[in-house]
Amino acid sequence: MNQLGEIVRKIIVKPNLRYICMEVKSLLGRMHMVKSSFLLVVRLLLDLLGLFVELKSTGSLEQYGFARNRIWSIDLDPPPSPSDISHKAYVDLILTHSEEDMKIWPHRYDCRLRVALGPTGDLMLTSRIRNTNTDGKSFTFRFAYQTYFFVTDISEVRVEGLETLDYLDNLKNGERFTEQEDAITFESEVDKVYLSTPTKIAILDHERKRTFELRKDGLPDAVVWNPWDKKAKSMADFGDNEYMHMLCVEAACVEEPITLKPGEEWKGRQEISAVPSSYCSEQLDPLRLLLRG
């Protein structure tokens, strides 16, 4: 098993934060990864088995889907990573149907999530979902990676790449609008689903002079969310002031659900990298960032 997979296996047995940090720090040192990746990886490993995948369908399912609240298993002998991929440390997590789940969603499926880390701290999430029904029935679902970014000050953050696009505003009963701003900035609660988005989105943290680049494939939409102060105070698992230092931008498939026939498989991917930027001093061209391969 590769190093990342071994760490995740140990976390299941010994879910201790100090232990996790020591193990991840050791891994990052061996991989020569940048220090800024450390908290991102710790956040990832803490969330792995709660998971930030939302597997949804219509009906009386749990909010945000049930997949993120299930225990996933680790593939101890995963297929190798393609030779042309630089993400050499990876772990494959597997979720399959259970008899209990079939009471609320009567379908058989296999879901695989590969979490891979690159030598410079890039994070790649690749998901595959296969319909394994034996009764000939198709099933339909929506999907999203619930990715939370740590930012210095939400009022000094902007999101590039979603300009002029249509979006569904969940604060207005999902009504459809067209984005009029040159970039997305934050002064109050935001809960929007941007539709038919580009494959690259940039999240610029002016104060830290850092840019997150989000690349995606197979996920046409993008969710942007921040609860702001009032809602943050009403959330039991959210600190009163944590909204100031977080932003959720997630690759998703929301507007047009995915339908799989028996034997068919869907694949989606999201890659995140953090790069230094000097946008405040006008040295970073956001258009060039979005067009960069």
Stockholm file with secondary structure:
# STOCKHOLM 1.0

chainA/1-293         MNQLGEIVRKIIVKPNLRYICMEVKSLLGRMHMVKSSFLLVVRLLLDLLGLFVELKSTGSLEQYGFARNRIWSIDLDPPPSPSDISHKAYVDLILTHSEEDMKIWPHRYDCRLRVALGPTGDLMLTSRIRNTNTDGKSFTFRFAYQTYFFVTDISEVRVEGLETLDYLDNLKNGERFTEQEDAITFESEVDKVYLSTPTKIAILDHERKRTFELRKDGLPDAVVWNPWDKKAKSMADFGDNEYMHMLCVEAACVEEPITLKPGEEWKGRQEISAVPSSYCSEQLDPLRLLLRG
#=GR chainA/1-293 SS CCHHHHHHHHHHHCCCHHHHHHHHHHHHHHHTCCTTHHHHHHHHHHHTTTCSEEEECSSSCCTTCSGGGSCCEECSSCCCCCTTCCCCEEEEEEEECCTTGGGTSCCCEEEEEEEEECTTSCEEEEEEEEECCSSSCCEEEEEEECCEEECSCGGGEEEESCTTCEEEEGGGTTEEEECCSSSBCCSSCEEEEECSCCSEEEEEETTTTEEEEEEEESCCEEEEEECHHHHHHHCTTSCTTGGGGEEEEEEEEEEEEEEECTTCEEEEEEEEEEEECCGGGTCCCHHHHHHCC
#=GC SS_cons         CCHHHHHHHHHHHCCCHHHHHHHHHHHHHHHTCCTTHHHHHHHHHHHTTTCSEEEECSSSCCTTCSGGGSCCEECSSCCCCCTTCCCCEEEEEEEECCTTGGGTSCCCEEEEEEEEECTTSCEEEEEEEEECCSSSCCEEEEEEECCEEECSCGGGEEEESCTTCEEEEGGGTTEEEECCSSSBCCSSCEEEEECSCCSEEEEEETTTTEEEEEEEESCCEEEEEECHHHHHHHCTTSCTTGGGGEEEEEEEEEEEEEEECTTCEEEEEEEEEEEECCGGGTCCCHHHHHHCC
//
